[in-house]
Amino acid sequence: MNVRFRVVPLVALLAFAGTAAAETLLVERVQQEPTMAMPSRGMSMDQVQARFGAPASKLEPRGGQKHQWPTIYRWSYPAFTVYFEKSKVVDAVANKTGDDEIGPKPAVR
């Protein structure tokens, strides 16, 4: 293989490295912070509400168009969003803290 073809991807990667230095990745922030208290998989909606209080907002449910596609309910808290299938937690995801942080887009309300 020609050496010239291996150098081009390296130069392209270095060009992008300088642009991302000022931004914070959501993944990096979550890994650096002490473990944030979030709902764990399998908790019921009642257990989540008893432990974390009422959500800031309950987003529109998604899915359920077909029998094999379960309806997913989403509750948004200031620090995280909780995803439920039926009435059980399937996941909880940390929210972005600001516009300069790169991570999942906020849930559509």
N, CA, C and O atoms as CSV, one atom per row, in Angstrom:
chain,resi,resn,atom,element,x,y,z
A,1,MET,N,N,0.846,-1.184,0.000
A,1,MET,CA,C,0.000,0.000,0.000
A,1,MET,C,C,0.889,1.245,0.000
A,1,MET,O,O,1.922,1.279,0.669
A,2,ASN,N,N,0.500,2.212,-0.717
A,2,ASN,CA,C,1.257,3.443,-0.830
A,2,ASN,C,C,1.149,4.252,0.471
A,2,ASN,O,O,0.053,4.388,1.014
A,3,VAL,N,N,2.249,4.781,0.971
A,3,VAL,CA,C,2.295,5.545,2.215
A,3,VAL,C,C,1.442,6.801,2.105
A,3,VAL,O,O,0.874,7.240,3.104
A,4,ARG,N,N,1.342,7.369,0.956
A,4,ARG,CA,C,0.586,8.598,0.752
A,4,ARG,C,C,-0.880,8.415,1.151
A,4,ARG,O,O,-1.483,9.350,1.678
A,5,PHE,N,N,-1.465,7.249,0.919
A,5,PHE,CA,C,-2.867,7.014,1.230
A,5,PHE,C,C,-3.106,6.853,2.732
A,5,PHE,O,O,-4.222,7.081,3.199
A,6,ARG,N,N,-2.099,6.469,3.483
A,6,ARG,CA,C,-2.248,6.345,4.938
A,6,ARG,C,C,-2.084,7.689,5.632
A,6,ARG,O,O,-2.623,7.879,6.723
A,7,VAL,N,N,-1.377,8.602,5.048
A,7,VAL,CA,C,-1.129,9.906,5.656
A,7,VAL,C,C,-2.346,10.812,5.522
A,7,VAL,O,O,-2.598,11.620,6.417
A,8,VAL,N,N,-3.091,10.709,4.464
A,8,VAL,CA,C,-4.248,11.588,4.233
A,8,VAL,C,C,-5.288,11.446,5.345
A,8,VAL,O,O,-5.736,12.472,5.858
A,9,PRO,N,N,-5.709,10.223,5.758
A,9,PRO,CA,C,-6.674,10.139,6.859
A,9,PRO,C,C,-6.129,10.722,8.164
A,9,PRO,O,O,-6.886,11.311,8.935
A,10,LEU,N,N,-4.832,10.568,8.420
A,10,LEU,CA,C,-4.237,11.111,9.632
A,10,LEU,C,C,-4.312,12.634,9.623
A,10,LEU,O,O,-4.627,13.240,10.647
A,11,VAL,N,N,-4.029,13.253,8.496
A,11,VAL,CA,C,-4.100,14.713,8.379
A,11,VAL,C,C,-5.540,15.175,8.579
A,11,VAL,O,O,-5.776,16.195,9.225
A,12,ALA,N,N,-6.498,14.441,8.035
A,12,ALA,CA,C,-7.910,14.807,8.191
A,12,ALA,C,C,-8.331,14.715,9.656
A,12,ALA,O,O,-9.063,15.579,10.139
A,13,LEU,N,N,-7.887,13.696,10.360
A,13,LEU,CA,C,-8.216,13.563,11.779
A,13,LEU,C,C,-7.620,14.689,12.597
A,13,LEU,O,O,-8.276,15.212,13.497
A,14,LEU,N,N,-6.386,15.074,12.300
A,14,LEU,CA,C,-5.749,16.162,13.030
A,14,LEU,C,C,-6.466,17.487,12.783
A,14,LEU,O,O,-6.535,18.327,13.680
A,15,ALA,N,N,-6.992,17.681,11.595
A,15,ALA,CA,C,-7.722,18.911,11.282
A,15,ALA,C,C,-8.984,19.015,12.123
A,15,ALA,O,O,-9.336,20.104,12.575
A,16,PHE,N,N,-9.670,17.893,12.339
A,16,PHE,CA,C,-10.899,17.907,13.133
A,16,PHE,C,C,-10.607,17.981,14.631
A,16,PHE,O,O,-11.458,18.456,15.384
A,17,ALA,N,N,-9.472,17.543,15.078
A,17,ALA,CA,C,-9.137,17.513,16.497
A,17,ALA,C,C,-9.100,18.924,17.088
A,17,ALA,O,O,-9.512,19.113,18.233
A,18,GLY,N,N,-8.625,19.900,16.352
A,18,GLY,CA,C,-8.551,21.265,16.854
A,18,GLY,C,C,-9.908,21.906,17.029
A,18,GLY,O,O,-10.064,22.762,17.900
A,19,THR,N,N,-10.893,21.529,16.239
A,19,THR,CA,C,-12.211,22.156,16.338
A,19,THR,C,C,-13.006,21.638,17.517
A,19,THR,O,O,-13.870,22.359,18.016
A,20,ALA,N,N,-12.761,20.434,17.985
A,20,ALA,CA,C,-13.548,19.859,19.070
A,20,ALA,C,C,-12.962,20.132,20.448
A,20,ALA,O,O,-13.556,19.733,21.449
A,21,ALA,N,N,-11.826,20.795,20.528
A,21,ALA,CA,C,-11.147,20.993,21.810
A,21,ALA,C,C,-11.949,21.864,22.771
A,21,ALA,O,O,-11.892,21.638,23.979
A,22,ALA,N,N,-12.697,22.854,22.278
A,22,ALA,CA,C,-13.423,23.765,23.141
A,22,ALA,C,C,-14.776,23.217,23.563
A,22,ALA,O,O,-15.415,23.793,24.443
A,23,GLU,N,N,-15.221,22.152,22.981
A,23,GLU,CA,C,-16.527,21.605,23.287
A,23,GLU,C,C,-16.402,20.524,24.349
A,23,GLU,O,O,-15.360,19.882,24.480
A,24,THR,N,N,-17.465,20.333,25.096
A,24,THR,CA,C,-17.498,19.296,26.118
A,24,THR,C,C,-18.402,18.181,25.630
A,24,THR,O,O,-19.516,18.431,25.168
A,25,LEU,N,N,-17.927,16.963,25.730
A,25,LEU,CA,C,-18.756,15.830,25.368
A,25,LEU,C,C,-19.580,15.410,26.572
A,25,LEU,O,O,-19.057,15.329,27.683
A,26,LEU,N,N,-20.850,15.145,26.365
A,26,LEU,CA,C,-21.732,14.689,27.426
A,26,LEU,C,C,-21.179,13.431,28.070
A,26,LEU,O,O,-21.238,13.284,29.291
A,27,VAL,N,N,-20.643,12.524,27.269
A,27,VAL,CA,C,-20.100,11.273,27.788
A,27,VAL,C,C,-18.958,11.548,28.751
A,27,VAL,O,O,-18.877,10.921,29.808
A,28,GLU,N,N,-18.072,12.477,28.402
A,28,GLU,CA,C,-16.942,12.808,29.276
A,28,GLU,C,C,-17.426,13.400,30.596
A,28,GLU,O,O,-16.906,13.049,31.656
A,29,ARG,N,N,-18.412,14.290,30.546
A,29,ARG,CA,C,-18.920,14.900,31.771
A,29,ARG,C,C,-19.538,13.844,32.680
A,29,ARG,O,O,-19.301,13.847,33.888
A,30,VAL,N,N,-20.317,12.954,32.110
A,30,VAL,CA,C,-20.973,11.923,32.908
A,30,VAL,C,C,-19.946,10.986,33.524
A,30,VAL,O,O,-20.118,10.547,34.661
A,31,GLN,N,N,-18.877,10.672,32.793
A,31,GLN,CA,C,-17.842,9.790,33.325
A,31,GLN,C,C,-17.041,10.467,34.436
A,31,GLN,O,O,-16.585,9.789,35.357
A,32,GLN,N,N,-16.858,11.789,34.370
A,32,GLN,CA,C,-16.061,12.510,35.354
A,32,GLN,C,C,-16.840,12.790,36.634
A,32,GLN,O,O,-16.255,12.823,37.717
A,33,GLU,N,N,-18.153,12.992,36.525
A,33,GLU,CA,C,-18.967,13.294,37.691
A,33,GLU,C,C,-19.135,12.059,38.562
A,33,GLU,O,O,-19.099,10.933,38.066
A,34,PRO,N,N,-19.318,12.271,39.859
A,34,PRO,CA,C,-19.662,11.120,40.689
A,34,PRO,C,C,-20.984,10.540,40.176
A,34,PRO,O,O,-21.783,11.241,39.556
A,35,THR,N,N,-21.190,9.300,40.434
A,35,THR,CA,C,-22.380,8.638,39.923
A,35,THR,C,C,-23.632,9.407,40.329
A,35,THR,O,O,-23.917,9.577,41.515
A,36,MET,N,N,-24.365,9.861,39.335
A,36,MET,CA,C,-25.575,10.623,39.549
A,36,MET,C,C,-26.705,9.657,39.907
A,36,MET,O,O,-26.824,8.587,39.310
A,37,ALA,N,N,-27.513,10.027,40.857
A,37,ALA,CA,C,-28.663,9.204,41.209
A,37,ALA,C,C,-29.691,9.293,40.085
A,37,ALA,O,O,-30.243,10.360,39.814
A,38,MET,N,N,-29.934,8.174,39.448
A,38,MET,CA,C,-30.934,8.091,38.396
A,38,MET,C,C,-31.730,6.810,38.597
A,38,MET,O,O,-31.251,5.882,39.249
A,39,PRO,N,N,-32.931,6.749,38.050
A,39,PRO,CA,C,-33.718,5.524,38.163
A,39,PRO,C,C,-32.988,4.349,37.514
A,39,PRO,O,O,-32.294,4.513,36.511
A,40,SER,N,N,-33.153,3.177,38.094
A,40,SER,CA,C,-32.522,1.992,37.528
A,40,SER,C,C,-33.546,1.165,36.768
A,40,SER,O,O,-34.752,1.269,36.992
A,41,ARG,N,N,-33.038,0.350,35.871
A,41,ARG,CA,C,-33.882,-0.495,35.026
A,41,ARG,C,C,-34.773,-1.376,35.893
A,41,ARG,O,O,-34.317,-1.988,36.859
A,42,GLY,N,N,-36.049,-1.429,35.530
A,42,GLY,CA,C,-36.994,-2.283,36.236
A,42,GLY,C,C,-37.838,-1.562,37.278
A,42,GLY,O,O,-38.841,-2.105,37.741
A,43,MET,N,N,-37.445,-0.336,37.656
A,43,MET,CA,C,-38.264,0.418,38.616
A,43,MET,C,C,-39.610,0.741,37.981
A,43,MET,O,O,-39.701,0.931,36.768
A,44,SER,N,N,-40.642,0.803,38.794
A,44,SER,CA,C,-41.968,1.160,38.275
A,44,SER,C,C,-42.107,2.679,38.226
A,44,SER,O,O,-41.300,3.402,38.810
A,45,MET,N,N,-43.135,3.156,37.525
A,45,MET,CA,C,-43.397,4.599,37.468
A,45,MET,C,C,-43.655,5.147,38.875
A,45,MET,O,O,-43.199,6.239,39.215
A,46,ASP,N,N,-44.388,4.384,39.686
A,46,ASP,CA,C,-44.674,4.829,41.048
A,46,ASP,C,C,-43.405,4.933,41.878
A,46,ASP,O,O,-43.253,5.878,42.651
A,47,GLN,N,N,-42.488,3.976,41.732
A,47,GLN,CA,C,-41.225,4.012,42.469
A,47,GLN,C,C,-40.374,5.205,42.044
A,47,GLN,O,O,-39.753,5.860,42.882
A,48,VAL,N,N,-40.346,5.487,40.742
A,48,VAL,CA,C,-39.570,6.634,40.239
A,48,VAL,C,C,-40.140,7.925,40.803
A,48,VAL,O,O,-39.394,8.786,41.267
A,49,GLN,N,N,-41.465,8.062,40.764
A,49,GLN,CA,C,-42.077,9.287,41.255
A,49,GLN,C,C,-41.897,9.423,42.772
A,49,GLN,O,O,-41.719,10.534,43.270
A,50,ALA,N,N,-41.941,8.314,43.506
A,50,ALA,CA,C,-41.754,8.375,44.957
A,50,ALA,C,C,-40.315,8.785,45.302
A,50,ALA,O,O,-40.102,9.531,46.258
A,51,ARG,N,N,-39.335,8.311,44.540
A,51,ARG,CA,C,-37.928,8.594,44.859
A,51,ARG,C,C,-37.454,9.940,44.313
A,51,ARG,O,O,-36.715,10.653,44.990
A,52,PHE,N,N,-37.877,10.297,43.086
A,52,PHE,CA,C,-37.349,11.494,42.426
A,52,PHE,C,C,-38.365,12.630,42.321
A,52,PHE,O,O,-38.027,13.708,41.832
A,53,GLY,N,N,-39.588,12.412,42.763
A,53,GLY,CA,C,-40.610,13.441,42.687
A,53,GLY,C,C,-41.290,13.453,41.322
A,53,GLY,O,O,-41.004,12.630,40.452
A,54,ALA,N,N,-42.180,14.394,41.166
A,54,ALA,CA,C,-42.904,14.523,39.900
A,54,ALA,C,C,-41.947,15.003,38.811
A,54,ALA,O,O,-41.083,15.837,39.081
A,55,PRO,N,N,-42.085,14.494,37.589
A,55,PRO,CA,C,-41.205,14.948,36.513
A,55,PRO,C,C,-41.510,16.393,36.125
A,55,PRO,O,O,-42.621,16.884,36.329
A,56,ALA,N,N,-40.515,17.057,35.568
A,56,ALA,CA,C,-40.709,18.418,35.080
A,56,ALA,C,C,-41.727,18.418,33.941
A,56,ALA,O,O,-42.526,19.345,33.808
A,57,SER,N,N,-41.686,17.368,33.123
A,57,SER,CA,C,-42.683,17.218,32.054
A,57,SER,C,C,-42.795,15.752,31.661
A,57,SER,O,O,-41.840,14.981,31.753
A,58,LYS,N,N,-43.990,15.400,31.224
A,58,LYS,CA,C,-44.229,14.065,30.674
A,58,LYS,C,C,-44.395,14.257,29.177
A,58,LYS,O,O,-45.346,14.893,28.722
A,59,LEU,N,N,-43.468,13.705,28.419
A,59,LEU,CA,C,-43.458,13.895,26.977
A,59,LEU,C,C,-44.447,12.954,26.304
A,59,LEU,O,O,-44.872,11.961,26.893
A,60,GLU,N,N,-44.805,13.271,25.073
A,60,GLU,CA,C,-45.740,12.445,24.306
A,60,GLU,C,C,-45.188,11.032,24.159
A,60,GLU,O,O,-44.002,10.865,23.872
A,61,PRO,N,N,-46.026,10.007,24.350
A,61,PRO,CA,C,-45.547,8.636,24.150
A,61,PRO,C,C,-45.208,8.386,22.683
A,61,PRO,O,O,-45.783,9.008,21.790
A,62,ARG,N,N,-44.278,7.479,22.445
A,62,ARG,CA,C,-43.856,7.116,21.086
A,62,ARG,C,C,-44.013,5.617,20.898
A,62,ARG,O,O,-43.941,4.854,21.861
A,63,GLY,N,N,-44.226,5.198,19.668
A,63,GLY,CA,C,-44.331,3.783,19.339
A,63,GLY,C,C,-45.760,3.285,19.513
A,63,GLY,O,O,-46.702,4.068,19.631
A,64,GLY,N,N,-45.894,1.956,19.526
A,64,GLY,CA,C,-47.196,1.346,19.721
A,64,GLY,C,C,-48.057,1.232,18.476
A,64,GLY,O,O,-49.219,0.834,18.567
A,65,GLN,N,N,-47.505,1.577,17.298
A,65,GLN,CA,C,-48.294,1.494,16.080
A,65,GLN,C,C,-48.628,0.048,15.722
A,65,GLN,O,O,-49.666,-0.227,15.119
A,66,LYS,N,N,-47.751,-0.860,16.093
A,66,LYS,CA,C,-47.968,-2.283,15.858
A,66,LYS,C,C,-47.839,-3.012,17.193
A,66,LYS,O,O,-47.244,-2.499,18.141
A,67,HIS,N,N,-48.403,-4.206,17.250
A,67,HIS,CA,C,-48.368,-4.986,18.490
A,67,HIS,C,C,-46.935,-5.252,18.950
A,67,HIS,O,O,-46.660,-5.242,20.150
A,68,GLN,N,N,-46.022,-5.490,18.008
A,68,GLN,CA,C,-44.641,-5.799,18.382
A,68,GLN,C,C,-43.815,-4.552,18.702
A,68,GLN,O,O,-42.662,-4.678,19.115
A,69,TRP,N,N,-44.363,-3.370,18.527
A,69,TRP,CA,C,-43.671,-2.126,18.865
A,69,TRP,C,C,-44.288,-1.570,20.148
A,69,TRP,O,O,-45.383,-1.009,20.104
A,70,PRO,N,N,-43.620,-1.711,21.268
A,70,PRO,CA,C,-44.221,-1.235,22.528
A,70,PRO,C,C,-44.283,0.296,22.572
A,70,PRO,O,O,-43.483,0.980,21.935
A,71,THR,N,N,-45.224,0.804,23.319
A,71,THR,CA,C,-45.311,2.242,23.541
A,71,THR,C,C,-44.265,2.627,24.584
A,71,THR,O,O,-44.173,2.009,25.645
A,72,ILE,N,N,-43.482,3.653,24.270
A,72,ILE,CA,C,-42.436,4.143,25.165
A,72,ILE,C,C,-42.892,5.486,25.744
A,72,ILE,O,O,-43.225,6.412,25.005
A,73,TYR,N,N,-42.901,5.571,27.056
A,73,TYR,CA,C,-43.268,6.798,27.755
A,73,TYR,C,C,-41.993,7.462,28.242
A,73,TYR,O,O,-41.054,6.782,28.655
A,74,ARG,N,N,-41.954,8.813,28.194
A,74,ARG,CA,C,-40.750,9.555,28.570
A,74,ARG,C,C,-41.095,10.615,29.602
A,74,ARG,O,O,-42.007,11.420,29.412
A,75,TRP,N,N,-40.351,10.599,30.692
A,75,TRP,CA,C,-40.490,11.618,31.713
A,75,TRP,C,C,-39.190,12.407,31.754
A,75,TRP,O,O,-38.103,11.831,31.803
A,76,SER,N,N,-39.308,13.715,31.734
A,76,SER,CA,C,-38.127,14.581,31.736
A,76,SER,C,C,-37.954,15.230,33.109
A,76,SER,O,O,-38.861,15.878,33.631
A,77,TYR,N,N,-36.767,15.036,33.673
A,77,TYR,CA,C,-36.347,15.694,34.918
A,77,TYR,C,C,-35.239,16.676,34.550
A,77,TYR,O,O,-34.694,16.573,33.452
A,78,PRO,N,N,-34.881,17.623,35.419
A,78,PRO,CA,C,-33.833,18.584,35.065
A,78,PRO,C,C,-32.504,17.938,34.671
A,78,PRO,O,O,-31.841,18.427,33.755
A,79,ALA,N,N,-32.096,16.858,35.334
A,79,ALA,CA,C,-30.782,16.261,35.076
A,79,ALA,C,C,-30.822,15.055,34.148
A,79,ALA,O,O,-29.788,14.682,33.594
A,80,PHE,N,N,-31.981,14.436,33.962
A,80,PHE,CA,C,-32.054,13.216,33.159
A,80,PHE,C,C,-33.455,13.016,32.596
A,80,PHE,O,O,-34.414,13.656,33.027
A,81,THR,N,N,-33.551,12.117,31.626
A,81,THR,CA,C,-34.829,11.707,31.046
A,81,THR,C,C,-34.968,10.208,31.264
A,81,THR,O,O,-34.023,9.447,31.054
A,82,VAL,N,N,-36.166,9.792,31.690
A,82,VAL,CA,C,-36.434,8.388,31.969
A,82,VAL,C,C,-37.346,7.832,30.879
A,82,VAL,O,O,-38.322,8.470,30.484
A,83,TYR,N,N,-37.011,6.623,30.396
A,83,TYR,CA,C,-37.789,5.957,29.354
A,83,TYR,C,C,-38.453,4.718,29.953
A,83,TYR,O,O,-37.785,3.882,30.561
A,84,PHE,N,N,-39.766,4.607,29.778
A,84,PHE,CA,C,-40.536,3.500,30.316
A,84,PHE,C,C,-41.147,2.680,29.182
A,84,PHE,O,O,-41.578,3.231,28.169
A,85,GLU,N,N,-41.181,1.371,29.359
A,85,GLU,CA,C,-41.967,0.482,28.498
A,85,GLU,C,C,-43.042,-0.073,29.410
A,85,GLU,O,O,-42.748,-0.689,30.434
A,86,LYS,N,N,-44.296,0.151,29.028
A,86,LYS,CA,C,-45.442,-0.112,29.903
A,86,LYS,C,C,-45.244,0.755,31.136
A,86,LYS,O,O,-45.299,1.979,31.016
A,87,SER,N,N,-45.017,0.190,32.308
A,87,SER,CA,C,-44.818,1.030,33.495
A,87,SER,C,C,-43.462,0.795,34.144
A,87,SER,O,O,-43.263,1.160,35.302
A,88,LYS,N,N,-42.521,0.189,33.412
A,88,LYS,CA,C,-41.199,-0.132,33.958
A,88,LYS,C,C,-40.101,0.658,33.253
A,88,LYS,O,O,-40.171,0.891,32.046
A,89,VAL,N,N,-39.084,1.070,34.014
A,89,VAL,CA,C,-37.946,1.806,33.453
A,89,VAL,C,C,-37.139,0.876,32.557
A,89,VAL,O,O,-36.772,-0.226,32.964
A,90,VAL,N,N,-36.865,1.327,31.332
A,90,VAL,CA,C,-35.952,0.603,30.450
A,90,VAL,C,C,-34.617,1.319,30.336
A,90,VAL,O,O,-33.604,0.689,30.031
A,91,ASP,N,N,-34.597,2.656,30.582
A,91,ASP,CA,C,-33.346,3.406,30.526
A,91,ASP,C,C,-33.544,4.780,31.139
A,91,ASP,O,O,-34.660,5.297,31.188
A,92,ALA,N,N,-32.453,5.366,31.604
A,92,ALA,CA,C,-32.417,6.750,32.070
A,92,ALA,C,C,-31.151,7.368,31.486
A,92,ALA,O,O,-30.074,6.778,31.569
A,93,VAL,N,N,-31.280,8.554,30.897
A,93,VAL,CA,C,-30.187,9.183,30.172
A,93,VAL,C,C,-29.959,10.597,30.705
A,93,VAL,O,O,-30.911,11.356,30.888
A,94,ALA,N,N,-28.694,10.949,30.955
A,94,ALA,CA,C,-28.347,12.299,31.427
A,94,ALA,C,C,-28.658,13.322,30.343
A,94,ALA,O,O,-28.439,13.063,29.159
A,95,ASN,N,N,-29.167,14.479,30.744
A,95,ASN,CA,C,-29.465,15.569,29.810
A,95,ASN,C,C,-28.234,16.435,29.605
A,95,ASN,O,O,-27.331,16.452,30.441
A,96,LYS,N,N,-28.199,17.157,28.483
A,96,LYS,CA,C,-27.130,18.117,28.235
A,96,LYS,C,C,-27.261,19.277,29.208
A,96,LYS,O,O,-28.372,19.658,29.574
A,97,THR,N,N,-26.124,19.845,29.633
A,97,THR,CA,C,-26.164,20.979,30.552
A,97,THR,C,C,-26.152,22.323,29.842
A,97,THR,O,O,-26.513,23.334,30.443
A,98,GLY,N,N,-25.747,22.358,28.579
A,98,GLY,CA,C,-25.694,23.614,27.850
A,98,GLY,C,C,-25.565,23.373,26.360
A,98,GLY,O,O,-25.389,22.240,25.911
A,99,ASP,N,N,-25.657,24.456,25.600
A,99,ASP,CA,C,-25.586,24.362,24.143
A,99,ASP,C,C,-24.199,23.973,23.645
A,99,ASP,O,O,-24.070,23.444,22.541
A,100,ASP,N,N,-23.148,24.227,24.448
A,100,ASP,CA,C,-21.793,23.910,24.006
A,100,ASP,C,C,-21.435,22.444,24.241
A,100,ASP,O,O,-20.366,21.991,23.832
A,101,GLU,N,N,-22.318,21.713,24.892
A,101,GLU,CA,C,-22.057,20.304,25.175
A,101,GLU,C,C,-22.583,19.448,24.034
A,101,GLU,O,O,-23.707,19.635,23.569
A,102,ILE,N,N,-21.762,18.510,23.591
A,102,ILE,CA,C,-22.152,17.634,22.495
A,102,ILE,C,C,-22.715,16.357,23.084
A,102,ILE,O,O,-22.083,15.735,23.938
A,103,GLY,N,N,-23.865,15.972,22.650
A,103,GLY,CA,C,-24.504,14.757,23.155
A,103,GLY,C,C,-25.839,14.568,22.481
A,103,GLY,O,O,-26.110,15.184,21.449
A,104,PRO,N,N,-26.675,13.727,23.048
A,104,PRO,CA,C,-27.988,13.514,22.433
A,104,PRO,C,C,-28.782,14.807,22.350
A,104,PRO,O,O,-28.679,15.663,23.228
A,105,LYS,N,N,-29.558,14.943,21.315
A,105,LYS,CA,C,-30.412,16.110,21.194
A,105,LYS,C,C,-31.501,16.028,22.269
A,105,LYS,O,O,-31.913,14.931,22.645
A,106,PRO,N,N,-31.969,17.176,22.766
A,106,PRO,CA,C,-33.021,17.138,23.770
A,106,PRO,C,C,-34.288,16.489,23.204
A,106,PRO,O,O,-34.541,16.552,22.001
A,107,ALA,N,N,-35.064,15.877,24.066
A,107,ALA,CA,C,-36.305,15.238,23.643
A,107,ALA,C,C,-37.266,16.301,23.123
A,107,ALA,O,O,-37.345,17.398,23.677
A,108,VAL,N,N,-37.985,15.979,22.075
A,108,VAL,CA,C,-38.958,16.907,21.499
A,108,VAL,C,C,-40.173,16.945,22.423
A,108,VAL,O,O,-40.732,15.908,22.781
A,109,ARG,N,N,-40.562,18.134,22.794
A,109,ARG,CA,C,-41.695,18.266,23.726
A,109,ARG,C,C,-42.965,18.558,23.020
A,109,ARG,O,O,-44.008,18.697,23.659
